[in-house]
């Protein structure tokens, strides 16, 4: 099944900008970047000219021999059967990380030929862009990356909202029609949405296993696809990393299920390897973060604006790009996820947190943090910045919402509202909004409700 991606609307906005710059689509491998850009080009332009620098190595010589955009265009036309026209053709540079000169050329498209619409994507672009922390002066002299001449869009795996739209549009419409009043959902609607959420937790948001689940292909094929994806990610370690760093990256990657299975999910280097030290593994961990394969969430003991100013960079949690890959890494069968109750409580909690974090990032809540009280007496799973408000978020995998951490946070900081995601029905209790996990992708809509913004709940 072809899954309609919501990022298309962002690409439409980019296309219609009057002062448009070349666009770089960032994101982890196997999340659908190439397919989405191709689909956008085919449906929004008269023509799309695709140039893949991994498959067409000979393209590199074009960009290495000239910086003249007109000459570049004339030579590129030799490699495509469509005309490359201003405002009518989408030029798509795929796997652009394979040609630094092509990456650099984006600034000349911006300066000398703004009428051409250019999108670039590629594997590990986050690493290529952030390989070294450079001063402003050195960046200005850098002839590799077009600083200030490109726009960026971050892409993430398929969200539950995208999954639900394809699985049962009517069910999604019924849910959205009931968002505004913050009243509990009818039991039959709640149960159907819970079932959809559990199935999504099994397949995750990577397009191949997700589409197999939507097509009803069967759990065996979903599991096989996830297993193959896990292996392909580990293959990236050997293909794109210096040999000396491969063992450390692999050790960190494989330790993540164990890290998240602990009651205190704080990342601990000794779980990676007995006696391991942070400085030995920093570059390996940075590679995983910049590749988009893991998300890092820093702690703060002082939930004030801006959150980033108060983060402790020595204490953090690490989550995977997709909760189903996390499940596959842990060799957890689908039945354990679909079943109700407290079976594998800690790990199901980790999967729920992983799901919520992915949803927050996809909605544009950049760099969520978590809060802990000195001495680990209390911990709140996530803090997000909502305009000038900091919203504490607690995540529960099932319908057991007992715990004292939000109360401790309330007594200490008096937030206007608190958010709890669980598998209890939508309900407002004092200043706590309990939101079903399957409604996480609608958090921005909930926070924009007048009764929430004005704290009239």
WORA-V756352 format. One record per residue. N is the residue number from 1. D_FIRST is the distance of its C-alpha to the first C-alpha in Angstrom with 1 decimal. Layout:
n=<N | N>
d_first=<D_FIRST | D_FIRST>
This chain:
n=<1 | 2 | 3 | 4 | 5 | 6 | 7 | 8 | 9 | 10 | 11 | 12 | 13 | 14 | 15 | 16 | 17 | 18 | 19 | 20 | 21 | 22 | 23 | 24 | 25 | 26 | 27 | 28 | 29 | 30 | 31 | 32 | 33 | 34 | 35 | 36 | 37 | 38 | 39 | 40 | 41 | 42 | 43 | 44 | 45 | 46 | 47 | 48 | 49 | 50 | 51 | 52 | 53 | 54 | 55 | 56 | 57 | 58 | 59 | 60 | 61 | 62 | 63 | 64 | 65 | 66 | 67 | 68 | 69 | 70 | 71 | 72 | 73 | 74 | 75 | 76 | 77 | 78 | 79 | 80 | 81 | 82 | 83 | 84 | 85 | 86 | 87 | 88 | 89 | 90 | 91 | 92 | 93 | 94 | 95 | 96 | 97 | 98 | 99 | 100 | 101 | 102 | 103 | 104 | 105 | 106 | 107 | 108 | 109 | 110 | 111 | 112 | 113 | 114 | 115 | 116 | 117 | 118 | 119 | 120 | 121 | 122 | 123 | 124 | 125 | 126 | 127 | 128 | 129 | 130 | 131 | 132 | 133 | 134 | 135 | 136 | 137 | 138 | 139 | 140 | 141 | 142 | 143 | 144 | 145 | 146 | 147 | 148 | 149 | 150 | 151 | 152 | 153 | 154 | 155 | 156 | 157 | 158 | 159 | 160 | 161 | 162 | 163 | 164 | 165 | 166 | 167 | 168 | 169 | 170 | 171 | 172 | 173 | 174 | 175 | 176 | 177 | 178 | 179 | 180 | 181 | 182 | 183 | 184 | 185 | 186 | 187 | 188 | 189 | 190 | 191 | 192 | 193 | 194 | 195 | 196 | 197 | 198 | 199 | 200 | 201 | 202 | 203 | 204 | 205 | 206 | 207 | 208 | 209 | 210 | 211 | 212 | 213 | 214 | 215 | 216 | 217 | 218 | 219 | 220 | 221 | 222 | 223 | 224 | 225 | 226 | 227 | 228 | 229 | 230 | 231 | 232 | 233 | 234 | 235 | 236 | 237 | 238 | 239 | 240 | 241 | 242 | 243 | 244 | 245 | 246 | 247 | 248 | 249 | 250 | 251 | 252 | 253 | 254 | 255 | 256 | 257 | 258 | 259 | 260 | 261 | 262 | 263 | 264 | 265 | 266 | 267 | 268 | 269 | 270 | 271 | 272 | 273 | 274 | 275 | 276 | 277 | 278 | 279 | 280 | 281 | 282 | 283 | 284 | 285 | 286 | 287 | 288 | 289 | 290 | 291 | 292 | 293 | 294 | 295 | 296 | 297 | 298 | 299 | 300 | 301 | 302 | 303 | 304 | 305 | 306 | 307 | 308 | 309 | 310 | 311 | 312 | 313 | 314 | 315 | 316 | 317 | 318 | 319 | 320 | 321 | 322 | 323 | 324 | 325 | 326 | 327 | 328 | 329 | 330 | 331 | 332 | 333 | 334 | 335 | 336 | 337 | 338 | 339 | 340 | 341 | 342 | 343 | 344 | 345 | 346 | 347 | 348 | 349 | 350 | 351 | 352 | 353 | 354 | 355 | 356 | 357 | 358 | 359 | 360 | 361 | 362 | 363 | 364 | 365 | 366 | 367 | 368 | 369 | 370 | 371 | 372 | 373 | 374 | 375 | 376 | 377 | 378 | 379 | 380 | 381 | 382 | 383 | 384 | 385 | 386 | 387 | 388 | 389 | 390 | 391 | 392 | 393 | 394 | 395 | 396 | 397 | 398 | 399 | 400 | 401 | 402 | 403 | 404 | 405 | 406 | 407 | 408 | 409 | 410 | 411 | 412 | 413 | 414 | 415 | 416 | 417 | 418 | 419 | 420 | 421 | 422 | 423 | 424 | 425 | 426 | 427 | 428 | 429 | 430 | 431 | 432 | 433 | 434 | 435 | 436 | 437 | 438 | 439 | 440 | 441 | 442 | 443 | 444 | 445 | 446 | 447 | 448 | 449 | 450 | 451 | 452 | 453 | 454 | 455 | 456 | 457>
d_first=<0.0 | 3.8 | 6.2 | 9.5 | 12.3 | 15.7 | 17.6 | 17.2 | 20.0 | 22.2 | 21.7 | 22.8 | 25.9 | 26.7 | 26.5 | 29.0 | 31.5 | 34.9 | 35.8 | 32.5 | 32.6 | 30.2 | 27.3 | 26.3 | 22.9 | 23.6 | 21.7 | 21.1 | 19.6 | 15.9 | 14.8 | 13.1 | 16.4 | 16.4 | 13.0 | 13.8 | 17.3 | 16.3 | 14.0 | 17.0 | 19.5 | 17.9 | 17.7 | 21.0 | 23.4 | 25.0 | 24.4 | 22.8 | 24.8 | 23.1 | 25.6 | 24.7 | 27.9 | 26.8 | 26.0 | 28.8 | 31.8 | 34.1 | 32.8 | 34.8 | 38.1 | 37.4 | 37.3 | 40.0 | 42.4 | 42.3 | 41.4 | 41.9 | 38.6 | 39.8 | 40.4 | 37.1 | 35.3 | 37.4 | 36.7 | 32.9 | 32.9 | 34.0 | 30.7 | 28.4 | 28.4 | 27.9 | 30.8 | 30.9 | 32.3 | 33.1 | 30.9 | 28.8 | 27.1 | 25.0 | 26.2 | 23.8 | 25.6 | 23.2 | 24.7 | 27.8 | 29.3 | 30.4 | 32.9 | 35.0 | 36.7 | 33.5 | 32.9 | 36.5 | 36.1 | 33.9 | 37.2 | 38.7 | 35.8 | 36.5 | 40.3 | 40.8 | 37.8 | 36.0 | 34.8 | 32.1 | 28.8 | 27.8 | 25.0 | 25.3 | 23.2 | 23.8 | 24.1 | 26.7 | 27.9 | 29.1 | 31.5 | 32.6 | 33.4 | 35.1 | 36.7 | 40.1 | 41.5 | 43.7 | 46.3 | 45.9 | 48.5 | 46.8 | 43.4 | 45.3 | 46.6 | 43.3 | 42.2 | 38.8 | 36.8 | 37.0 | 38.1 | 38.0 | 36.4 | 32.7 | 30.3 | 27.8 | 24.5 | 23.3 | 19.6 | 18.4 | 15.4 | 12.8 | 15.1 | 15.2 | 15.5 | 12.2 | 10.6 | 12.7 | 12.0 | 8.4 | 9.8 | 13.0 | 14.2 | 17.6 | 18.2 | 17.7 | 20.0 | 22.6 | 22.6 | 23.1 | 25.8 | 27.8 | 27.9 | 31.1 | 33.6 | 32.8 | 33.5 | 32.1 | 29.0 | 29.5 | 29.2 | 26.6 | 24.3 | 25.2 | 24.4 | 21.0 | 20.1 | 21.7 | 19.7 | 16.4 | 18.1 | 19.2 | 15.8 | 14.7 | 17.9 | 17.1 | 13.8 | 14.8 | 13.4 | 12.8 | 9.3 | 9.1 | 10.5 | 8.8 | 5.2 | 7.4 | 9.1 | 6.8 | 6.0 | 9.8 | 10.5 | 13.7 | 15.7 | 17.2 | 14.1 | 13.3 | 17.0 | 17.2 | 14.6 | 16.6 | 19.8 | 19.0 | 18.2 | 21.4 | 23.3 | 22.0 | 23.2 | 26.5 | 26.7 | 26.7 | 29.9 | 31.6 | 30.3 | 30.8 | 33.7 | 37.4 | 38.3 | 40.7 | 37.9 | 35.4 | 37.0 | 37.2 | 33.6 | 32.5 | 35.0 | 33.8 | 30.1 | 30.9 | 33.2 | 30.8 | 29.9 | 33.6 | 34.4 | 32.0 | 33.3 | 36.7 | 38.0 | 38.9 | 35.7 | 37.7 | 37.1 | 40.0 | 40.7 | 42.7 | 39.6 | 38.3 | 41.5 | 44.9 | 47.1 | 44.4 | 45.4 | 43.3 | 44.8 | 43.7 | 40.1 | 39.7 | 38.4 | 35.9 | 34.6 | 34.5 | 32.4 | 29.7 | 29.9 | 29.9 | 27.0 | 24.8 | 24.4 | 26.6 | 27.9 | 31.6 | 33.1 | 36.9 | 39.4 | 41.8 | 44.9 | 45.6 | 42.9 | 44.2 | 43.0 | 41.8 | 40.1 | 39.9 | 43.6 | 44.2 | 41.7 | 43.1 | 41.4 | 42.9 | 41.0 | 37.2 | 34.2 | 31.3 | 27.7 | 24.6 | 21.8 | 19.5 | 20.7 | 18.6 | 20.2 | 23.5 | 23.0 | 22.2 | 25.3 | 27.4 | 26.3 | 25.6 | 23.8 | 21.0 | 23.7 | 25.8 | 23.3 | 22.3 | 26.0 | 28.2 | 31.5 | 33.1 | 32.0 | 31.7 | 32.6 | 33.0 | 29.8 | 27.7 | 29.6 | 28.6 | 24.9 | 25.3 | 27.3 | 24.8 | 22.1 | 24.6 | 25.6 | 22.2 | 21.8 | 25.3 | 24.7 | 21.5 | 23.7 | 26.4 | 28.9 | 30.2 | 31.9 | 32.2 | 35.2 | 36.5 | 40.0 | 42.5 | 46.1 | 48.7 | 49.3 | 45.7 | 47.0 | 43.9 | 40.4 | 37.8 | 34.3 | 33.5 | 35.3 | 33.7 | 35.5 | 35.0 | 37.2 | 40.7 | 39.7 | 38.7 | 36.5 | 36.7 | 33.7 | 33.8 | 30.8 | 31.1 | 28.4 | 29.5 | 32.0 | 35.1 | 36.1 | 39.6 | 40.9 | 43.5 | 42.0 | 41.0 | 44.5 | 46.1 | 44.2 | 45.1 | 48.8 | 48.9 | 46.9 | 46.6 | 43.2 | 42.6 | 39.4 | 37.7 | 34.0 | 32.9 | 29.3 | 29.2 | 27.9 | 30.8 | 30.3 | 30.7 | 34.5 | 37.2 | 40.1 | 42.7 | 41.1 | 38.3 | 34.9 | 32.9 | 29.2 | 26.6 | 24.4 | 21.3 | 23.0 | 23.6 | 21.2 | 23.5 | 26.7 | 27.7 | 27.5 | 29.7 | 32.1 | 32.6 | 33.7 | 37.4 | 38.6 | 37.0 | 38.2 | 41.6 | 41.7 | 42.4 | 40.5>
